[in-house]
Amino acid sequence: MRAQPKASHFINGEFVEDTSGRPLDVLYPATGEVIARLHGATPAIIKQAAQAAAAAQGAWAALKPVERGRILRRAADLLRARNAEVARLETLDTGKAIQETLVADPASAADALEYYGGVISGFNGEMIELGGAYAYTRREALGVCVGIGAWNYPIQGAGWKSAPALAMGNAMIFKPSENTPLSTLALAEIYKEAGLPDGLFNVVQGFGDVGAALVDHPLVAKVSLTGSVPTGKKVLAQAGSHMKHATMELGGKSPLIVFDDADVEDAVGGAMLGNFYSTGQVCSNGTRVFLQSGIRQRFLDRLIERTRAIRLGDPLDPATHLGPLINNAQRDKVMSYIDKGKAEGARLSCGGGQPKLQGFEGGAYVEPTIFTDVTDDMTIAREEIFGPVMAVLDFAEEDEVIRRANDTEFGLSAGVFTRDLARAHRVISQIKAGSCWINTYNLAPAEVPFGGFKQSGVGRENGLAALSHYSQIKSVYVETGKVESPY
Ligand code: NAD
């Protein structure tokens, strides 16, 4: 299986190679075979990207917003037209099942391009009456923005960051995760075909050092990172040392609360989606599932029955539900959490194994796993696992579950399942998390701001909120009378 791109990087409208950069082999997570060989960016590549982006940005920002939007909407159409091909590439890059990538990954990126292509012309400053005088505000682009991606949603991440950045009149340099460098190059080609002027969307590959060099570059005004909390702290501090703008989309250990009166099938479906989709590698997953005592047994019976029916297998087979994890290191990390769960006294109610699938013996597979009788202090209830491992906790009272749900350093997401809508709103209003759901889980449409409280992040992606984070406000005071001066 080969998925070799024309070159490692895409700068100023062209594929660019520099073989003196650190070798970067791309593995197909289902087999472990090398599907592409790339190189991380050298200082010369980073300089070339920064200069191309800075040179192109001014003229782009000077276009009418509706003209910028038109190019983004054309790119959305082209991406949708290439959905099957890009979804396949995403499956090779990530190992995620093709039945997911066909509906979720390029589609979500295309939604962001379409949304920002439409709303940008209505995103304006304000006019402020000051009694005779007045002031107005302008929303101005920041300049060159850097996007740094995680490996679980590569093209979605590139779309979610580049669409609002470009719509607002910025240029972007995107560094995909070193694990999943391929699909972002396809997005770069699509932007070019859609008519995006050269230099506005550049892709440079590399490991963390390349990300750090981009954040440090004097021509760069902003960084938007998706990644883990430790990386986020480093990147935010580094951006802060240069007084640069920063958006951080980080990890979580989110609560999903199921009250006695919930619809069992919906709640089970929500909990499965919120733990096993993308083989559990989703930042907003509801990995602490709190069950009220009256629904506990009915919920667990159906959960275990439905989880046992999940099909692991060949990611390219449309019948496969779950592919492997991104690589063996991640599989080992997830397995060590499963061991900790057992050692600390949680009950392993489903899964927990490392299956060897015929033809995919080199794949980083882990069974969808359910621990019950989990308590708040256990490691599997406190740390982000980033794999298909659900921790089920029990509760009795509303006040109790709110307190326990909030007892975490994270604050990305939360979900509540109940037929009592007054209770749903009451509970959600007291949960300290940025992206919440009532009677569903893990939907993230482009129109809705997405991001975390506490250690889960700073700033927001999606919605009009993201346009604020890719712009700065200029206030202009306009005097219509005489200048009063005591001098
Ligand atoms: P990671 O933190 O290891 O890496 C993320 C990106 O940062 C990679 O591109 C990496 O090369 C880069 N990087 C690493 N060190 C850097 C540095 N010092 N300076 C600049 N860039 C650096 O994360 P990952 O393992 O790729 O992804 C998994 C994590 O991402 C999980 O914690 C998950 O919850 C989180 N995540 C969050 C969201 C969200 O929207 N909140 C979405 C997806 C994933």
Residues whose N, C-alpha, C, O or C-beta is under 5 A from the ligand:
A	BS01	NAD	I148 G149 A150 W151 K175 P176 S177 E178 G206 F207 G208 G211 A212 T226 G227 S228 V229 T231 K234 V235 E249 L250 G251 G252 C283 S456
